[in-house]
Amino acid sequence: MTEAPESSTEKSWPLWEVFVRGKRGLSHVHVGSLHAPDAQLALRNGRDLYTRRQEGVSIWVVRASDIVASSPEEKDSFFDPAADKVYRHPSFYEVPEDVEYL
């Protein structure tokens, strides 16, 4: 079976990344990608494609071209500066004995 050729309209539509927050989740999770001509249609199509069983309570769509990410190859040099800041770790602080529920 041969694939149908893409139309020029589909080629010109930007790629959108879709993130959904589940009913029990606290953060949005990347669930997939889709092509759409604008943000509103991307939201609707993302809802239809990725929340068919009503598992989401919030959806985000972001143009893929707007996402900037660090490179996995540079992870050591990119995240290295955090290692010398010990004050960011909770073990640096002493909790007084009279503090409850911490």
Buried (B, 14 or more C-beta within 10 A) or exposed (E): EEEEEEEEEEEEBBEBBBBBBBEEEEEBEEBEBBBBEEEEBBBEBBBEEBBEEEBBEEBBBBEEEEEEEEEEEEEEEEEEEEEEEEEEEEEEEEEEEEEEEE
